[in-house]
């Protein structure tokens, strides 16, 4: 991907308590529908996050974050195999699982 030109990233927060309610997706159907809309609207990358960074958000385990992210990535990839997906995480273990 040529990053010398601006790219559009669609944000999929797989968490019940992210900052922006409109970016939260919890069911597989909602995740796939949102991903499809973002891609058809011109998103070059879909960014999947499973951990809320909102002030006061509950801490979740690495396992829970990984489960959320991996489930979403698998579902998106099965429906949109050409989609470029990034993972929003601060945990190396979650990033590692996401790219396997």
C-alpha positions in Angstrom: 0.0 0.0 0.0 1.4 3.4 -1.0 1.3 5.6 2.1 2.6 8.6 0.3 -1.0 9.6 -0.3 -3.6 10.0 2.4 -5.6 6.9 3.2 -9.0 6.5 4.8 -9.3 4.3 7.9 -12.7 2.9 9.2 -12.8 2.4 12.9 -14.5 -0.6 14.4 -14.5 -0.7 18.2 -15.4 -4.1 19.4 -16.2 -3.0 22.9 -19.3 -1.8 24.7 -17.8 1.4 26.1 -15.7 3.2 23.6 -15.7 7.0 23.4 -18.0 7.3 20.4 -21.2 5.2 20.6 -21.4 5.2 16.8 -18.1 3.3 16.5 -19.1 0.4 18.8 -20.0 -3.0 17.4 -20.7 -6.1 19.4 -22.5 -8.6 17.2 -21.0 -10.3 14.2 -23.8 -9.0 12.0 -23.2 -5.4 13.1 -19.4 -5.8 12.6 -19.8 -7.2 9.0 -22.4 -4.6 8.1 -20.3 -1.7 9.3 -17.2 -3.0 7.6 -19.1 -3.3 4.3 -20.4 0.2 4.6 -17.0 1.6 5.4 -15.3 -0.3 2.5 -18.0 0.8 0.0 -17.7 4.4 1.3 -14.0 4.3 0.4 -12.1 3.1 3.5 -8.7 1.7 2.6 -8.1 0.1 6.0 -10.3 -1.2 8.7 -9.0 -0.7 12.2 -10.3 -3.1 14.8 -9.9 -2.4 18.5 -11.1 -4.5 21.5 -10.0 -2.4 24.4 -11.6 0.9 25.4 -9.2 3.8 26.1 -12.1 6.0 27.4 -11.3 7.5 30.8 -12.8 5.3 33.5 -13.3 2.3 31.2 -13.1 -1.1 32.8 -9.8 -2.9 32.4 -10.2 -6.2 30.5 -7.8 -9.2 30.3 -5.5 -9.8 27.3 -7.6 -12.9 26.7 -10.8 -10.9 26.4 -9.3 -8.3 24.2 -7.8 -11.0 22.0 -11.1 -12.8 21.8 -12.9 -9.6 20.7 -10.4 -8.6 18.1 -9.7 -12.1 16.7 -13.4 -12.8 16.3 -14.0 -9.6 14.5 -11.0 -10.0 12.2 -12.0 -13.6 11.3 -15.5 -12.6 10.5 -14.5 -9.5 8.4 -11.8 -11.5 6.5 -14.3 -14.3 5.7 -16.7 -11.8 4.1 -14.2 -9.3 2.7 -11.0 -11.3 2.1 -9.3 -8.4 0.3 -9.8 -6.0 3.2 -6.7 -4.5 4.8 -7.1 -4.7 8.6 -5.1 -3.1 11.3 -5.4 -3.8 15.0 -5.6 -1.1 17.7 -3.9 -2.4 20.8 -1.1 -1.6 23.2 -0.6 -5.3 24.0 2.0 -7.3 21.9 0.3 -10.5 22.7 -3.0 -9.3 21.2 -1.2 -8.0 18.1 0.6 -11.3 17.7 -2.7 -13.3 17.9 -4.3 -10.9 15.4 -1.7 -11.6 12.7 -1.5 -15.4 13.0 
